[in-house]
Amino acid sequence: MSRRKITPDAAEEGNNPSFEEALATLEGIVEAMEHEQLPLEDLVTHYERGSALLNRCESILQAAKGRIELITLRNQNEIALDSPASPADTHASLPADSSADPDEDENDIRLF
């Protein structure tokens, strides 16, 4: 199966190619630079375009990594909220009622 030849300008139809488009174009550029006898000016142009595509791919990957980290943190927080609280946590989270009558405390049953 032969690959279609991808020129450095092939992905420039859209200023922001998808990761797959940028990667395919970058692979085509590398292949052309390795296997074709290109004039120096074309090599520099290919290198410049390849560098821009590499930056685009890295940017997309960083954004994806950030999204995955956010999803992971969100899932961890949801799990923490769904897990039952320990008795110590429940007791500590009850508000102190400073207006309670001390005589009423004698009639209260306390577990802790």
PyRosetta script that sets phi, psi and omega in degrees:
from pyrosetta import init, pose_from_sequence

init()
pose = pose_from_sequence("MSRRKITPDAAEEGNNPSFEEALATLEGIVEAMEHEQLPLEDLVTHYERGSALLNRCESILQAAKGRIELITLRNQNEIALDSPASPADTHASLPADSSADPDEDENDIRLF")
pose.set_psi(1, 122.0)
pose.set_omega(1, -177.7)
pose.set_phi(2, -90.4)
pose.set_psi(2, 145.2)
pose.set_omega(2, 178.6)
pose.set_phi(3, -88.0)
pose.set_psi(3, 144.8)
pose.set_omega(3, 176.0)
pose.set_phi(4, -75.5)
pose.set_psi(4, 145.0)
pose.set_omega(4, -179.0)
pose.set_phi(5, -73.9)
pose.set_psi(5, 126.9)
pose.set_omega(5, -179.5)
pose.set_phi(6, -109.0)
pose.set_psi(6, 121.2)
pose.set_omega(6, 178.9)
pose.set_phi(7, -86.3)
pose.set_psi(7, 162.6)
pose.set_omega(7, -179.7)
pose.set_phi(8, -59.4)
pose.set_psi(8, -24.7)
pose.set_omega(8, -178.0)
pose.set_phi(9, -94.1)
pose.set_psi(9, 0.8)
pose.set_omega(9, -174.5)
pose.set_phi(10, -62.3)
pose.set_psi(10, -36.3)
pose.set_omega(10, -178.5)
pose.set_phi(11, -90.0)
pose.set_psi(11, 1.7)
pose.set_omega(11, -177.8)
pose.set_phi(12, -81.0)
pose.set_psi(12, -1.4)
pose.set_omega(12, 177.0)
pose.set_phi(13, -58.4)
pose.set_psi(13, -39.3)
pose.set_omega(13, 172.7)
pose.set_phi(14, -114.8)
pose.set_psi(14, 136.9)
pose.set_omega(14, -178.5)
pose.set_phi(15, -67.8)
pose.set_psi(15, -26.1)
pose.set_omega(15, -178.9)
pose.set_phi(16, -121.6)
pose.set_psi(16, 80.4)
pose.set_omega(16, 179.8)
pose.set_phi(17, -66.4)
pose.set_psi(17, 155.2)
pose.set_omega(17, 175.7)
pose.set_phi(18, -66.6)
pose.set_psi(18, 168.5)
pose.set_omega(18, 179.0)
pose.set_phi(19, -57.7)
pose.set_psi(19, -45.8)
pose.set_omega(19, -177.4)
pose.set_phi(20, -63.9)
pose.set_psi(20, -41.6)
pose.set_omega(20, 178.3)
pose.set_phi(21, -65.0)
pose.set_psi(21, -44.9)
pose.set_omega(21, -179.4)
pose.set_phi(22, -63.6)
pose.set_psi(22, -42.1)
pose.set_omega(22, -179.7)
pose.set_phi(23, -65.8)
pose.set_psi(23, -43.2)
pose.set_omega(23, 179.3)
pose.set_phi(24, -63.0)
pose.set_psi(24, -42.1)
pose.set_omega(24, 178.4)
pose.set_phi(25, -65.3)
pose.set_psi(25, -42.2)
pose.set_omega(25, 178.3)
pose.set_phi(26, -61.4)
pose.set_psi(26, -42.8)
pose.set_omega(26, 177.4)
pose.set_phi(27, -62.0)
pose.set_psi(27, -40.2)
pose.set_omega(27, 177.4)
pose.set_phi(28, -63.5)
pose.set_psi(28, -39.1)
pose.set_omega(28, 178.9)
pose.set_phi(29, -65.3)
pose.set_psi(29, -46.2)
pose.set_omega(29, 179.9)
pose.set_phi(30, -61.0)
pose.set_psi(30, -43.8)
pose.set_omega(30, 179.4)
pose.set_phi(31, -61.5)
pose.set_psi(31, -44.0)
pose.set_omega(31, 179.2)
pose.set_phi(32, -63.4)
pose.set_psi(32, -40.9)
pose.set_omega(32, -179.1)
pose.set_phi(33, -68.7)
pose.set_psi(33, -32.2)
pose.set_omega(33, -178.5)
pose.set_phi(34, -80.6)
pose.set_psi(34, -34.7)
pose.set_omega(34, -168.4)
pose.set_phi(35, -112.3)
pose.set_psi(35, -9.7)
pose.set_omega(35, -178.3)
pose.set_phi(36, -109.5)
pose.set_psi(36, 149.8)
pose.set_omega(36, 174.2)
pose.set_phi(37, -86.9)
pose.set_psi(37, 97.1)
pose.set_omega(37, -176.8)
pose.set_phi(38, -107.9)
pose.set_psi(38, 145.6)
pose.set_omega(38, 173.6)
pose.set_phi(39, -64.3)
pose.set_psi(39, 156.1)
pose.set_omega(39, -177.3)
pose.set_phi(40, -54.1)
pose.set_psi(40, -44.1)
pose.set_omega(40, -178.9)
pose.set_phi(41, -60.0)
pose.set_psi(41, -40.6)
pose.set_omega(41, 177.9)
pose.set_phi(42, -67.1)
pose.set_psi(42, -38.7)
pose.set_omega(42, 177.6)
pose.set_phi(43, -61.5)
pose.set_psi(43, -42.6)
pose.set_omega(43, 179.6)
pose.set_phi(44, -66.2)
pose.set_psi(44, -40.5)
pose.set_omega(44, 178.2)
pose.set_phi(45, -63.8)
pose.set_psi(45, -44.1)
pose.set_omega(45, 177.6)
pose.set_phi(46, -61.9)
pose.set_psi(46, -43.2)
pose.set_omega(46, -179.6)
pose.set_phi(47, -62.4)
pose.set_psi(47, -43.7)
pose.set_omega(47, -179.4)
pose.set_phi(48, -62.7)
pose.set_psi(48, -45.9)
pose.set_omega(48, 179.1)
pose.set_phi(49, -65.5)
pose.set_psi(49, -41.0)
pose.set_omega(49, 178.6)
pose.set_phi(50, -61.9)
pose.set_psi(50, -39.4)
pose.set_omega(50, 178.5)
pose.set_phi(51, -63.9)
pose.set_psi(51, -42.2)
pose.set_omega(51, 178.4)
pose.set_phi(52, -64.5)
pose.set_psi(52, -41.2)
pose.set_omega(52, 178.6)
pose.set_phi(53, -66.3)
pose.set_psi(53, -38.7)
pose.set_omega(53, 177.1)
pose.set_phi(54, -61.5)
pose.set_psi(54, -43.7)
pose.set_omega(54, 177.2)
pose.set_phi(55, -61.5)
pose.set_psi(55, -40.4)
pose.set_omega(55, 178.1)
pose.set_phi(56, -61.7)
pose.set_psi(56, -46.5)
pose.set_omega(56, 179.9)
pose.set_phi(57, -61.7)
pose.set_psi(57, -44.7)
pose.set_omega(57, 179.8)
pose.set_phi(58, -63.7)
pose.set_psi(58, -38.1)
pose.set_omega(58, 178.5)
pose.set_phi(59, -64.0)
pose.set_psi(59, -44.3)
pose.set_omega(59, 179.1)
pose.set_phi(60, -63.4)
pose.set_psi(60, -42.4)
pose.set_omega(60, 179.7)
pose.set_phi(61, -64.4)
pose.set_psi(61, -40.6)
pose.set_omega(61, 178.5)
pose.set_phi(62, -63.8)
pose.set_psi(62, -41.3)
pose.set_omega(62, 178.5)
pose.set_phi(63, -63.7)
pose.set_psi(63, -42.1)
pose.set_omega(63, 178.7)
pose.set_phi(64, -63.8)
pose.set_psi(64, -41.6)
pose.set_omega(64, 178.6)
pose.set_phi(65, -61.6)
pose.set_psi(65, -43.4)
pose.set_omega(65, 178.3)
pose.set_phi(66, -62.2)
pose.set_psi(66, -41.6)
pose.set_omega(66, 178.0)
pose.set_phi(67, -63.9)
pose.set_psi(67, -41.9)
pose.set_omega(67, 179.4)
pose.set_phi(68, -63.8)
pose.set_psi(68, -41.3)
pose.set_omega(68, 178.4)
pose.set_phi(69, -63.3)
pose.set_psi(69, -40.6)
pose.set_omega(69, 177.7)
pose.set_phi(70, -64.1)
pose.set_psi(70, -42.7)
pose.set_omega(70, 178.6)
pose.set_phi(71, -62.2)
pose.set_psi(71, -42.7)
pose.set_omega(71, 179.5)
pose.set_phi(72, -62.6)
pose.set_psi(72, -45.3)
pose.set_omega(72, 178.6)
pose.set_phi(73, -63.0)
pose.set_psi(73, -42.2)
pose.set_omega(73, 179.6)
pose.set_phi(74, -62.1)
pose.set_psi(74, -43.0)
pose.set_omega(74, 179.1)
pose.set_phi(75, -65.2)
pose.set_psi(75, -39.6)
pose.set_omega(75, 178.2)
pose.set_phi(76, -64.3)
pose.set_psi(76, -39.7)
pose.set_omega(76, 178.7)
pose.set_phi(77, -67.2)
pose.set_psi(77, -39.0)
pose.set_omega(77, 178.4)
pose.set_phi(78, -65.4)
pose.set_psi(78, -38.8)
pose.set_omega(78, 178.2)
pose.set_phi(79, -65.2)
pose.set_psi(79, -42.2)
pose.set_omega(79, 179.8)
pose.set_phi(80, -64.4)
pose.set_psi(80, -37.1)
pose.set_omega(80, 179.4)
pose.set_phi(81, -73.2)
pose.set_psi(81, -31.2)
pose.set_omega(81, -179.4)
pose.set_phi(82, -78.6)
pose.set_psi(82, -23.5)
pose.set_omega(82, -177.6)
pose.set_phi(83, -73.4)
pose.set_psi(83, 144.3)
pose.set_omega(83, -179.3)
pose.set_phi(84, -66.3)
pose.set_psi(84, 142.6)
pose.set_omega(84, 179.5)
pose.set_phi(85, -78.5)
pose.set_psi(85, 146.3)
pose.set_omega(85, 177.7)
pose.set_phi(86, -73.6)
pose.set_psi(86, 156.5)
pose.set_omega(86, -179.8)
pose.set_phi(87, -55.6)
pose.set_psi(87, -36.0)
pose.set_omega(87, 179.7)
pose.set_phi(88, -65.2)
pose.set_psi(88, -38.8)
pose.set_omega(88, 178.8)
pose.set_phi(89, -66.4)
pose.set_psi(89, -40.1)
pose.set_omega(89, -178.7)
pose.set_phi(90, -65.7)
pose.set_psi(90, -44.6)
pose.set_omega(90, -179.8)
pose.set_phi(91, -63.9)
pose.set_psi(91, -42.7)
pose.set_omega(91, -177.4)
pose.set_phi(92, -67.9)
pose.set_psi(92, -25.3)
pose.set_omega(92, -175.9)
pose.set_phi(93, -88.9)
pose.set_psi(93, -5.5)
pose.set_omega(93, 178.4)
pose.set_phi(94, -74.3)
pose.set_psi(94, 136.9)
pose.set_omega(94, -179.3)
pose.set_phi(95, -74.0)
pose.set_psi(95, 145.1)
pose.set_omega(95, 177.8)
pose.set_phi(96, -79.0)
pose.set_psi(96, 130.6)
pose.set_omega(96, -179.9)
pose.set_phi(97, -102.7)
pose.set_psi(97, 97.2)
pose.set_omega(97, -175.4)
pose.set_phi(98, -80.0)
pose.set_psi(98, -12.0)
pose.set_omega(98, -178.3)
pose.set_phi(99, -91.3)
pose.set_psi(99, 3.4)
pose.set_omega(99, -178.9)
pose.set_phi(100, -70.2)
pose.set_psi(100, 142.3)
pose.set_omega(100, 178.4)
pose.set_phi(101, -74.7)
pose.set_psi(101, 128.4)
pose.set_omega(101, -178.7)
pose.set_phi(102, -60.0)
pose.set_psi(102, -29.3)
pose.set_omega(102, 178.9)
pose.set_phi(103, -68.4)
pose.set_psi(103, -30.0)
pose.set_omega(103, 179.2)
pose.set_phi(104, -70.7)
pose.set_psi(104, -25.4)
pose.set_omega(104, 179.5)
pose.set_phi(105, -63.0)
pose.set_psi(105, -30.9)
pose.set_omega(105, -179.5)
pose.set_phi(106, -66.5)
pose.set_psi(106, -28.0)
pose.set_omega(106, -178.7)
pose.set_phi(107, -89.5)
pose.set_psi(107, -10.9)
pose.set_omega(107, -178.9)
pose.set_phi(108, -80.7)
pose.set_psi(108, 145.7)
pose.set_omega(108, 173.6)
pose.set_phi(109, -99.2)
pose.set_psi(109, 125.4)
pose.set_omega(109, -178.8)
pose.set_phi(110, -113.4)
pose.set_psi(110, 137.7)
pose.set_omega(110, 178.0)
pose.set_phi(111, -93.0)
pose.set_psi(111, -25.1)
pose.set_omega(111, -177.2)
pose.set_phi(112, -127.6)
pose.dump_pdb("model.pdb")
